[in-house]
């Protein structure tokens, strides 16, 4: 029993270290002049979409026949770890940079509250709906979540302005025009 507790503790400690490093990397990229916050958020959503597709393929391959392709569980685990790393460096931390860059200092507290409530509500919905969806859809459960990721990537590419190196007023003026990426490029 004590050995099991020790192994579980080491497992969660290693996950915490990976998440810490991922968040540190995301802060490094946010402060770097070579990367844009919008591109980081967009590319992270695309990678998350790709990792979910690979997880789904591994799970389908593992459950495709009676003997089961046991080796397919290893790539599935790898893609879960990659998903956690890219989530921590992308959608897990980048929205907080956007909040601080999109709102003036007077509105930043309220905006952070709304962002935190939205984040935790989404976490709650994913956590509570997964088991129900998994019982209904089995190995195709990740298709729903992949659809959301595809939508978030598209939304980020089309409507989220680049915030790095720009003033709050400049960003708010662009948002007030209410035009998508296509309309801005055509004008």
C-alpha positions in Angstrom: 0.0 0.0 0.0 2.8 2.4 0.9 4.6 1.7 -2.3 1.4 2.5 -4.3 1.1 5.8 -2.5 4.7 6.6 -3.2 4.3 5.8 -6.9 1.1 7.9 -7.2 2.8 10.8 -5.5 5.8 10.6 -7.9 3.4 10.5 -10.8 1.5 13.6 -9.7 4.8 15.3 -8.9 6.1 14.7 -12.4 2.8 16.0 -13.9 3.1 19.2 -11.7 6.7 19.7 -12.9 5.7 19.3 -16.6 2.9 21.8 -16.1 5.2 24.2 -14.3 7.8 24.0 -17.1 5.0 24.4 -19.7 3.7 27.6 -18.1 7.2 28.9 -17.8 7.8 28.3 -21.5 4.6 30.0 -22.3 5.7 33.1 -20.3 9.0 33.0 -22.1 7.3 33.0 -25.5 4.9 35.8 -24.4 7.8 38.0 -23.4 9.8 37.1 -26.5 9.8 39.5 -29.4 9.9 36.7 -31.9 6.5 35.2 -31.2 3.0 36.7 -31.2 0.4 35.8 -28.7 -2.2 35.3 -31.3 0.0 32.9 -33.3 0.9 30.9 -30.1 -2.8 30.5 -29.2 -3.8 29.6 -32.8 -0.9 27.1 -33.2 -1.6 25.5 -29.8 -5.2 24.9 -30.8 -4.1 23.3 -34.0 -1.6 21.0 -32.2 -4.3 20.1 -29.6 -6.6 19.2 -32.4 -3.9 17.0 -34.0 -3.1 15.3 -30.7 -6.8 14.5 -30.1 -7.0 13.0 -33.6 -4.0 10.9 -32.9 -5.4 9.8 -29.5 -8.7 8.9 -31.2 -6.8 6.9 -33.9 -4.8 5.0 -31.2 -7.9 4.2 -29.2 -9.8 3.0 -32.3 -6.8 0.9 -33.3 -6.5 -0.6 -29.8 -10.2 -1.6 -29.7 -10.6 -2.5 -33.4 -10.4 -6.3 -33.1 -10.9 -9.0 -30.5 -7.2 -9.4 -29.7 -6.7 -5.7 -29.2 -3.6 -4.0 -30.4 -2.1 -3.4 -26.9 0.8 -1.5 -28.4 -1.6 1.2 -29.5 -2.0 2.3 -25.9 1.5 3.7 -25.8 1.0 6.3 -28.5 -2.3 7.2 -26.9 -0.5 7.9 -23.6 2.2 9.9 -25.5 -0.5 12.0 -27.1 -2.2 12.6 -23.8 1.0 13.9 -22.3 1.6 16.1 -25.4 -1.9 17.4 -25.1 -1.3 18.4 -21.4 2.0 20.1 -22.3 0.5 22.0 -25.2 -2.6 22.9 -23.3 -0.5 24.3 -20.5 1.6 26.4 -22.9 -1.4 27.4 -25.0 -5.0 27.7 -24.0 -4.2 27.1 -20.4 -2.1 30.2 -20.0 -2.2 32.4 -23.1 -5.8 33.7 -22.5 -4.5 35.4 -19.3 -2.0 37.4 -21.4 -4.8 38.4 -23.7 -6.9 39.7 -20.8 -4.1 41.8 -19.5 -3.5 43.2 -23.0 -7.1 43.7 -24.1 -8.4 45.7 -21.1 -7.4 48.9 -19.4 -6.2 48.7 -15.8 -9.6 49.7 -14.5 -11.4 46.9 -16.2 -8.7 44.2 -15.9 -10.0 42.9 -12.5 -13.5 42.3 -13.8 -12.2 40.8 -17.0 -9.9 38.4 -15.2 -12.9 37.4 -13.0 -15.0 36.7 -16.1 -12.1 34.8 -17.8 -11.5 32.7 -14.6 -15.2 31.9 -14.3 -15.4 30.9 -18.0 -12.3 28.8 -17.7 -13.5 26.9 -14.6 -17.0 26.5 -16.0 -15.5 24.9 -19.2 -13.3 22.7 -17.1 -16.4 21.6 -15.1 -18.4 20.9 -18.2 -15.6 18.8 -19.8 -15.1 16.9 -16.6 -18.7 16.1 -15.9 -19.8 15.4 -19.5 -16.8 13.2 -20.5 -18.1 10.0 -18.8 -21.6 10.4 -20.3 -20.2 11.1 -23.7 -17.8 8.2 -23.5 -20.6 5.8 -22.6 -22.6 7.0 -25.7 -19.8 7.5 -28.2 -17.0 5.2 -26.9 -13.8 5.8 -28.9 -15.4 8.6 -30.8 -15.8 10.9 -27.8 -12.9 13.0 -28.8 -14.6 14.1 -32.0 -16.8 16.5 -30.0 -13.8 18.0 -28.3 -11.9 18.2 -31.5 -14.8 20.1 -33.1 -14.5 22.7 -30.3 -10.8 22.9 -30.8 -11.3 23.5 -34.6 -13.8 26.2 -33.8 -11.5 27.9 -31.3 -8.6 27.8 -33.8 -10.8 29.3 -36.5 -12.1 32.0 -34.1 -8.6 32.9 -33.0 -7.4 33.2 -36.6 -10.4 35.2 -37.7 -11.3 37.5 -34.8 -8.6 37.7 -32.2 -6.4 40.7 -32.9 -2.6 40.6 -32.4 -1.9 42.1 -29.0 1.9 42.0 -28.7 3.5 45.4 -28.8 0.3 47.3 -29.2 -1.5 49.7 -26.9 -4.8 48.9 -25.3 -6.5 51.8 -27.2 -5.2 50.5 -30.5 -6.5 47.0 -29.9 -9.9 48.3 -28.7 -10.2 50.5 -31.7 -9.6 47.5 -34.0 -12.2 45.4 -32.0 -14.7 48.3 -32.2 -14.6 48.2 -36.0 -16.0 44.6 -35.6 -14.5 43.3 -38.7 -13.2 39.8 -39.3 -9.7 39.0 -40.7 -11.1 38.8 -44.3 -12.8 42.2 -44.0 -9.7 43.8 -42.6 -7.5 42.5 -45.4 -10.0 43.6 -48.1 -10.2 47.1 -46.7 
